[in-house]
Amino acid sequence: MAARTQANRSASGGADDSRWAAGAPQVGMAFACYRDTVSALQQDPVEGAPAGGVPADVDDQATEAELRARLKVVTKERNRLRAQLAQDEPLRPFQIELLKLQHHLEMERIPMMVLFEGRDASGKGGTIRRMTRFMNEKRYRVVALGKPTDTQKSQWYFQRYVPHFPAGGEVVLFDRSWYNRALVEPVLGFCTKREHRDFLKGVVGFEKDLVRQGTVLVKLYFSVDKEVQQARFERRKTDPLRQWKLSEVDMQAQEYWDDFTTMKHRMLERTSTDQSPWTIVRSNSKPKARLNAMKVILNAINYADRDKSLDFKPDPKIVISGADELARMDEERDRLGRAPG
């Protein structure tokens, strides 16, 4: 076991610092800039500089202060990246298992689809990125469709999704799917009540045919608390690297929280079946959600060479069935007078 762990570390590129440097060249460049600038000041001190080569005049002191400020920012970013690497370390054995799963699907010519649904800022995209980090990019696709065109609006609702379906041996991950019509569209008025009802009637048969014809279909709903969602939105507002994630729909998510809850309940009640059940992933903790979502996907099919030393059982505090989530929501509604998220 120790030898295998060491081999995995070697295959991944060595120590944390090496992986961090490879993943964040801009941080390394900032460090290099600081080092080279300080080195230049030390090698070519100006007249009147104190011991150690740091210039004494005002301009040079300002330069030093600026460099120290930059170093503080870069150090903070480095520590954040290192913390993220440590956070992702438990995922590595399961990322290896995902490669085995992918190989098995390819050898057996089995198509697989994974639907990632949930409220905004519930962690869908981050989970997808970590799932696919080491996968064979020739055999998987991530699909995140934008708003339908006028032509698509006039077509059969599922038609724009079908061209993205997997062939045998492929994995397709939908970052939001046809279930937009069960959640976002009815809440924000993007579909009529009749269109919503027709979808709920038709989707069960649609998915039943997919499964009957051999597609492995996994439906994940990422569930986040209202307060956690709000905190993540606030971070998006202030973090330049995350501001692109903040959309007009996001800004309405808190306002329409109860409406989204109602649609979630209706969706689970009408579309979680024996052939294509919903699995709920509690995502207040992103690391736990990512790990357990991977386990759910790995358990969807009995692939070859599974590592028997790993614990593939999802945490029951993180992963629950759609039926259990419905029962919980009904119980909370009776107790509080409204359904929770």
N, C-alpha and C positions, 0 to 999 in steps of 0.2 A: 504493500500500500504506500509506504514511504517512497519507494522507488518510482511508482507511478506518479505520485504527487510531484516529485522532483522533475520527472520527465515532462509533465504538464507545464510546470513553471518554465522549463527550458524552451518548450515549444512556443510559449506565449511571449517570449522575448526577454526573460530574465527578471530583474528586480523591479520593484514599483517605480523607482526613479526613471528607469529606461522607458517603461510604458508611459509614464507621465510625460516625459520629454517628447516622445513620439506623438502623443496625443495633443500636446499644447506647445507647438513651436513658438508661438508668439510670446509665451511666458519666458521660454529659454532665451529668445532674442532680447527681451527686456533686461534679463540678468546680464547678458553679454554686453549690452550697451552700458549698463551701470559699471560693470567691472572694467571695461576698456576706458571709460571716462575717468574713473578714479585713478586707474593706472597711469593715464596720461598726466594727470595733475601731480601725481607723486614723482614721476620721472622728470617733469619739466616744471618745477615750482617757480613761481614768480618771486621777485625780490620782496623780502619782508614776510615770506611765508613762515608759519611756525613749524616746529619740529614735526616730521612725518610727512611734509610735502603738501599739506592742505593750505591753499592760498589764503591770505589774510584780508585782501581787499573786498569791498562790499559785493562787487559783481561775482567774484568767485565764491564767496560765502552763499550768495543767492543760488548759484549753480549747485553747490553742495546740498543746500536745503531742498532744491527741486529734485535732485537725484535721490535723496533720502525719502522724499515723499513718494517718488515713483517706486522705489524699492519696497516701501510699505504696501503699496497697492499690489505689486507683483507677488510679494510674499503671501499676502492674503489669498490671492488667486491660486498660488501653488498649494497652499494648505487646503483650499477647497477641493482642488483636483485630487490631491492625495486622499482626502476623506472620501471622495466619490469612488476612487479606486478600491479603497478598503471596504466600502459599502457594497460594491459590486463583486467582491471576491467570492462570497458564497454562491454566486450564480454560475461560476466557471464550470463545475462538474456537470451542471444541468445544461449549459451551453454545449458541452461535449455530447451530451445525450441527444440534444436537438440535431446535431450533425448525424448521429446514428439514425435517428428517426427520419431525417431527410433522405439519407441513403436508402433506407428500407422502402420508403415511398417510391423512390426512383426505380429500384429493382423490381418492385411489385406493380409498378405503373398505377399507383393509387393517387387520385386527386384529393387534396385537403384544403379546406377553407376555414379560416378562423375569423370570426366577427368580433371586433372590439367596440363595444358600446358603453355609454355612461355619460354622466354630466360633464360639462366643460371643466378642465383642470383636474380630472379624476385620475390622470396618469396613464392614459392609453398609449400616447405616442412614445413616452419614455420606455414603457414595457416592450413595445414593438422594436425600438432601436436596440435594446439589450438582447432581445430574442434573436434578432437577425445579425448581430455583430460579427459572428464567425460562420454564418451559414453560407452555403454555396450560392452565390448571387445569381447564377444561371438557372437555378431551380426554384427560386421564390420571387414573389412580387408583393409590394405593398401598394394598396389601392386606396386613395383618398380623393374621391370625386368632389368637384365643386358644385356650384348651383347648376341645375339642369337648364339647357337651352330651350328656346321656344319650341323647337322641333321635338326635343325629348319630352317636353311637357305634353305634347299631343300623342305620344306613343304609349304603348303598354308600359306600366310603371317599372317593371323589372328589366325592361329591354336594355337600358343603358348600363346595367350591371353585368349582363350575361357575357359580353365580349371579354370581360376580365376574369371569367371563371377559369380555374386551373385545368390543364390537360393532365393526363395520367403521369404521376411522378412529380407534379408541381405542388407548391404550397402558396396560397394567396392569402394575405392578411388584409382585411378591410378595416381601415381606420375610419370608423363609421360606415354604415352599410345601408341596405334598403330599409332598415329600421329607423331611418330619419323620419319616415312617414308615420311611425308609431310614437315618436318622441318630440323632436324639434318642430316638425311641420305643423302638427295640430295646435301646439302651444302658441307658436308665433304667427299663425294664420297663413302659412304657406300652402295649405291644402284645405279643402272643404271637409265638413263633417262626413259627408257621404264618401269622399275619397278615403278618409281615415277608416271608416267602417268597412269599406270594400277591401282595403289592405289587410285588415285583421282577419277577414274571412278568407282571403286568398293565399296569404303567406304560408299557412300551415300545409296546404296541399302542395304548394311550390317547393317547400323544403322537404316534404315527404318524398317527392319525386327525385330530388337531388340525392338524398340518402339512399333511396331504393336503387338508384343507378350506380352506386358505389362511391359517392363523394363522402369523405369524412368531414362532418360539419361540427365545429365547436363554436358556441355562442357565449361570449363573456360580457358581463355587465359590471363595470367598475363603479363602485358605490363610495361616495365621499360625503362627509358631513358638511353642512352648510357653512360652519365657521372655518373649516379647513379650506373649502373652496374660496371663500372670501380672502383668506390669508394668501392663497396662491395667486389670486387676481392682483392683490396689492403688490406682491413681489414682481409680477409681470409689468406693472406700471412703472416701477423704479429700476428694473434691471434691463439695460439696453440689449442684452443677449436674449431676452425673453419677450420683449415688447411686441415682436411680430406675432406672437401667439394670441395677443389680446384682440378679439374681434368685437364687432357690434353685437353679435349674439351673446358673447361672454358678458357684456355689460348688462344684458337683460336676464341672465341666469339667476341672479339672486332675487330680482323682482318677481320672477315667475316661478320661484322655487316650488311652491305648493302645486302649481299647475303641472310642472314636470313630474312631481311625485304622483299625481293622479294618473298621468299617462304611463308612467313606469308600472304602476300597479295593473293597469289595464293590459299593458303589453305582456307582462309576466303571466297574467291570468289567462290570456287568450292564445299565446304563442309558445308557451313552454310545454312541449309534448314529450312523449317517450322517445320518439324518433329524433327530435332536435330540442333537447332541454336547454334552459338557460342555467348558467353558473354565475353566481354573484361573487365578485372579488372585492373585499373591503380594502379600500385604497387610501385611507388616512395616512398609513405608512407606505410610502412608495417602495422601499426595499422589500418589505414583506409581500406586497402585492405582486411585484415582479417575480419573485421567487415562486410564489404559489401559483401564479398564472402559468408559469412554465411547467410546473408539475401537472396541472390540469391538462395541458396540451399533450404532454408526454404520456399521460394515462389514457389518451383518447384512442390509442392503437397499440397493439402488442407487437412492437418492432424487435428486431434481432439484436443480440449482444447487449442487452440492458445491463448496466452495472448493478449487480445485486447488493453491493455495499452501501448504496445510496438509499435514503428515505424518500420515496416518491409520494408519500401520503401528504396531501395538503393540510395545512393548519385549519382545524374546524372553526377557529375564531376569525379566520380570514376568508375562507372559501365555504360557501353554503349553496344549497340547491335553490333553484327558482321557487320551488314549492315551499321550502322553509322560509324563504324571504317573504313570500306572500302571507304565510301564517304569522310571521313577526309583525308585518305591516298592519294586518287586521287586528292583532292583539293591541298594538300601540294605538291604533285609531280608536278602538273601543275604550282604552284607558285615558287617552289624552283628548279625544274628540277630533283628532285629525291624524292622518297617516304620516309617519316620519319619512325622511329621505331614504 
